[in-house]
Amino acid sequence: MKWVIIIMIILFLGAFYIVREQQTNFKNLNSVYGFGKTYVKWVGQLGKNITALVVSAYKMKWLPYTNQQVNNNQPNNQNLNNSVTINLPT
């Protein structure tokens, strides 16, 4: 429910910004069409940007790099004493 409210607030603020910047007169049909066109374009771009952000975050490496090599032929209890070396970027 929180996400729905947050999304509604963002969309409302975006619409308010467009109305203010374009000085939309809702009594004029051409002005209303201009607002609608700009608003739909903005919402579409917002969706594309969020998609690009999520895809980019998904492709990032979030876990540290390690030098540990696990031998798949050994039972799991024999791997417990192996140490892990983490290489941090310098």
C-alpha positions, 0 to 999 in steps of 0.5 A: 500500500505504501508503494501505491501511495508513493507512486501516486505522489510522484505522478501527481508532483510530475503532473503539477510540475508540467502544469506549472512549467507549461502554464496549462490552461484547462479551459483551452482544448489545445493546452489540455492536449499539450499537457496530456502529450507531455505527461504521457511522454514523461511517464513513458520516459520514467518507466524506461529510466526505472527499467534501465536502472533495474537492469543495470543494478541486476547486472552488477557484481554485488558479492566480493571476489574470492580466490576460494576454489571449491572441489565438487568431488569433496564432501561438504564437511571437508571444505569447512576448514578452507580459508577464503581470501577476499581481493579488494580493489585498490 
